[in-house]
Amino acid sequence: MAQAYFPTRVASPVKEAFHESVFAGLNGDRQLKAEDVQEAYIESKDRLVAAIDQTKQVLNDVRTFNKNEWVVRYPQLKDKEEPTEAEGSTRPRNQSRKSLSFVDDPTFKTDVVLGTTQKGPRRSMTLSSIEDLPTEEDQDSGAVDDKERLIPSSDFNVLRLDLKLGSHSSASSAASLVSQLEKSSIANLLDERIGVSINHVDKLRMRVEDTSSKVLVTGDLNAGKSTFVNALLRREVMPVDQQPCTTAFCEVHDAAENQGQEEVHVIKTGVTYDINDASTYEKADLTELENIVADNEDTQKMIKIYLADTRAPSESLLNNGVVDISLIDAPGLNRDSLKTTAVFSRQEEIDVVVFVVSAENHFTLSARDFLTTASREKAYLFIVVNKYDQIRNKEKCRKMVLEQIKELSPGTYDDAEDLVHFVDSASALQPFAANPAFDDLEQSLRSFVLVKRSKSKLHPVSTFLSNLLSDIELLAAANSVVAESEIQKARADLQLVRPVLEKMKSGRDTLEGALESVEEAGANEASSRTKTLLNDALERVGSGQIGVDKPLVPMPTYPGLTGIWDYVRDVRRALLSSIDAAVALAEDEARLITTRGVHKIKDLESAHLPEGVERNKRVFMPEAMFNATRRSGKGVKRRSSSYSNIGGAIVAGGLHGLGIGLAQRPDMLETTFFDLFDVNHQFFLHFGDKHAEAEDTPAPTALGLVSVGVGALTMVGGQAIGMRGVLEGIVRITDLFGNETARKWAAPVLGAVTVGLTAYLILELPSSIPRTVGRRVKASVMSRSGEHEMHFVDAHAVRVSRETRKVLRLASWDLRERFRGAMEERSREVKGAEDMERKAVRAKEWFLNVGERTGTIRADAKLETIGA
Ligand SMILES: Nc1nc2c(ncn2[C@@H]2O[C@H](COP(=O)(O)OP(=O)(O)OP(=O)(O)O)[C@@H](O)[C@H]2O)c(=O)[nH]1
């Protein structure tokens, strides 16, 4: 549809206002209306600038949040099949179902619904409660809060990441490639994209703030561009020549910008022009302009011309009282300059392109090229068909020109009435000559520049900003969906792990106590059982009996006097082996006690270790107990050093398992005369010398022999004579040898002694030998060989309980370690989930707040109304 720019044909209030202002100067009221237009423009501009600043702030916040707190995820939305109404969809028409996923995590996929809010477009989405979403009926009844209303979403506009690699990659292969990118890589790309957008927003802000408006005048060579510019200025400023000559870009500004001075500034090559920095240009007088242009025919100079337009604001284009319009007289298009001018026309500060074509020549190839490109990029293109006065068949010319414009720039053709003007610029310069076509052009141009400035300058910015805000909203909404799902996940994890950890925490001391008591009880029981068994055995051995009920070596039978020495040795071996058997029995019991302890620890493991924690797979082998050996340097098996402080003689029984018990020790098996007659014992009985009992004298002494005899005698005599009587008897016997009578009796007395002794040997030995040997075995086993050595029974009790404790401690250490490891892992899991929950809660709130902020920015700026 054609748009009307010419004020006389407009009906809208803004156009009306401007229409008034165009013809202002006639009275003050009309001038005021022009100011209203300006005020409205400034007000829109200020709102837009505020929105730009706030949006920039949001973008910076998103970047900081992305960097410090939450890896911002980049969503992808795909359409979902929506059931038709016939299939029972009750979803409001303003809602659409989408599938939300993230390029960095293809596993995350959820359905979301997007819709419009009644209070203006704001994007939000919800994931889990699709089924609970408000139906159309709910919305109509007003039962739903606006927060739940959703807007239709498109994809990203400004913040779109170009994730495709090369033109050959299909969408699916690009997606699969992208899915391999890490979250942080995507977040970095997004950060860069936001950075670029912020820079662009900065530029837009400068553009919006800039009150100047540039009109670029270009066209074919010699088409009369300079003449046209002069006509607009009503002054012959630009050099006009029959020959195509202008190669410079002459930019005409109001002299007010140069402190009222009419001046020419020739910008030096390679520097950025700054009116306040005289080193960036060379000053010249207006009258020198022709020479300057002529001198620089081969170079494309940039020349600034400051001109004092003395006409009233209502007539002047430059000094119009609303915005600072500057005219740029560009070089005529030829092969060399086409590119430069085309680039120039694309510059952001160019608001309007005026294309001058000679009515005599129509469009050249360069012109066609330029117009096609420019009409695509600039919405507003003015075409001045110049030298129209030279045409005789004007209608035919007009028709032909319009046909060509229709082909080159259909948009311009649609508004040809306002945008295409057939004029005679040369005559516009002649004073007092009426030139209504040029007046019409001039008014169209002024109207176009001033009234539509909001559209040409503010609207693109507000559209960009609106798109940017939509992108931020999409980003925020999608990330709040992710945050919500992470909250749910963290809470579900916590629900599982937290009770396990709590149970472990509360059970830790119980477990510790239970393990200690299993260790302690096991070790104590093993110790006390060993003591009982060995004490019993020693007691029995001491009284000449086999120490255990089921001996390996039975008590030998008395073979008679002839085999007495073998008998003594066999008795000794049998008794020693029974002590060994008692030690073995104690070890076996310790094995049972340990097995029970290990089972208790297993039970504790089942009770205290949470599911999923690997159990101890080691199998306890009781038979391996008491077999701990290590190789010495010479390859001889020895007890481990933990037992080495127990005296070698005493612990011999402890080596039973290795086949080296007491019964295997030659020193213990050594039989002596005292195994027959325990002189020391007899002595002990009579003198009570307990030290003597412990001594094992290897050879009989004279006194001993006599004592044996006496002992035998006393025993034969019913053991009732007593020591004093024996001694007295000996004295008397000695005395007897001193006299005749005594000598006479000596032989019979000695004979009697011999008889007594013999009788003793025959009658008492079978029963006294086991007792004597047993007593001596017991005594030697229980003897102490040093200060630090322990009692035989205690030593074994310590050894057995230590072995028991060692095994139980190993088992409980293993459980403790597993428990500790499991608890640490659960603590880490809980902490991880708590961190995740905290972060996600914060992120969700933060992103929701971003959504609120963008909504406020839109509402405050009334973005949709700016330039509409
Ligand atoms: N009759 C007539 N002559 C014109 C008109 N406009 C320009 N001329 C003449 O055409 C010639 C070229 O005019 P310029 O204004 O120098 O043309 P230009 O497009 O600026 O030239 P270059 O910048 O060199 O390409 C001059 O002799 C002008 O007097 C017009 O509307 N009618």
The ligand as an SDF file (V2000), in Angstrom:
LIG
                    3D

 32 34  0  0  0  0  0  0  0  0999 V2000
   18.6760   22.4200  -18.3320 N   0  0  0  0  0  0  0  0  0  0  0  0
   19.1150   21.9160  -17.2100 C   0  0  0  0  0  0  0  0  0  0  0  0
   20.4180   21.8040  -17.0440 N   0  0  0  0  0  0  0  0  0  0  0  0
   20.8430   21.2810  -15.8730 C   0  0  0  0  0  0  0  0  0  0  0  0
   19.9440   20.9030  -14.8860 C   0  0  0  0  0  0  0  0  0  0  0  0
   20.6500   20.4250  -13.8370 N   0  0  0  0  0  0  0  0  0  0  0  0
   21.9490   20.5270  -14.1910 C   0  0  0  0  0  0  0  0  0  0  0  0
   22.0750   21.0600  -15.4230 N   0  0  0  0  0  0  0  0  0  0  0  0
   23.3070   21.2260  -16.1070 C   0  0  0  0  0  0  0  0  0  0  0  0
   24.0090   20.0190  -16.2410 O   0  0  0  0  0  0  0  0  0  0  0  0
   25.3860   20.1860  -16.0970 C   0  0  0  0  0  0  0  0  0  0  0  0
   25.9630   19.3230  -15.0720 C   0  0  0  0  0  0  0  0  0  0  0  0
   25.4950   19.7320  -13.8510 O   0  0  0  0  0  0  0  0  0  0  0  0
   26.2010   19.3270  -12.5140 P   0  0  0  0  0  0  0  0  0  0  0  0
   25.3240   19.8240  -11.3990 O   0  0  0  0  0  0  0  0  0  0  0  0
   27.5920   19.7600  -12.4990 O   0  0  0  0  0  0  0  0  0  0  0  0
   26.1390   17.8190  -12.5880 O   0  0  0  0  0  0  0  0  0  0  0  0
   26.7500   16.7780  -11.6030 P   0  0  0  0  0  0  0  0  0  0  0  0
   25.8630   15.6280  -11.5850 O   0  0  0  0  0  0  0  0  0  0  0  0
   26.9890   17.4450  -10.2960 O   0  0  0  0  0  0  0  0  0  0  0  0
   28.1260   16.4810  -12.2790 O   0  0  0  0  0  0  0  0  0  0  0  0
   29.2380   15.5630  -11.7160 P   0  0  0  0  0  0  0  0  0  0  0  0
   29.2910   15.7700  -10.2360 O   0  0  0  0  0  0  0  0  0  0  0  0
   30.4370   16.0500  -12.3840 O   0  0  0  0  0  0  0  0  0  0  0  0
   28.8740   14.1950  -12.0380 O   0  0  0  0  0  0  0  0  0  0  0  0
   25.5830   21.6640  -15.8040 C   0  0  0  0  0  0  0  0  0  0  0  0
   25.9610   22.3530  -16.9590 O   0  0  0  0  0  0  0  0  0  0  0  0
   24.2390   22.1290  -15.3500 C   0  0  0  0  0  0  0  0  0  0  0  0
   23.9990   23.5160  -15.6820 O   0  0  0  0  0  0  0  0  0  0  0  0
   18.5640   21.0280  -15.1170 C   0  0  0  0  0  0  0  0  0  0  0  0
   17.7080   20.7260  -14.3280 O   0  0  0  0  0  0  0  0  0  0  0  0
   18.1770   21.5830  -16.3420 N   0  0  0  0  0  0  0  0  0  0  0  0
  1  2  1  0
  2  3  2  0
  2 32  1  0
  3  4  1  0
  4  5  2  0
  4  8  1  0
  5  6  1  0
  5 30  1  0
  6  7  2  0
  7  8  1  0
  8  9  1  0
  9 10  1  0
  9 28  1  0
 10 11  1  0
 11 12  1  0
 11 26  1  0
 12 13  1  0
 13 14  1  0
 14 15  2  0
 14 16  1  0
 14 17  1  0
 17 18  1  0
 18 19  2  0
 18 20  1  0
 18 21  1  0
 21 22  1  0
 22 23  2  0
 22 24  1  0
 22 25  1  0
 26 27  1  0
 26 28  1  0
 28 29  1  0
 30 31  2  0
 30 32  1  0
M  END
$$$$
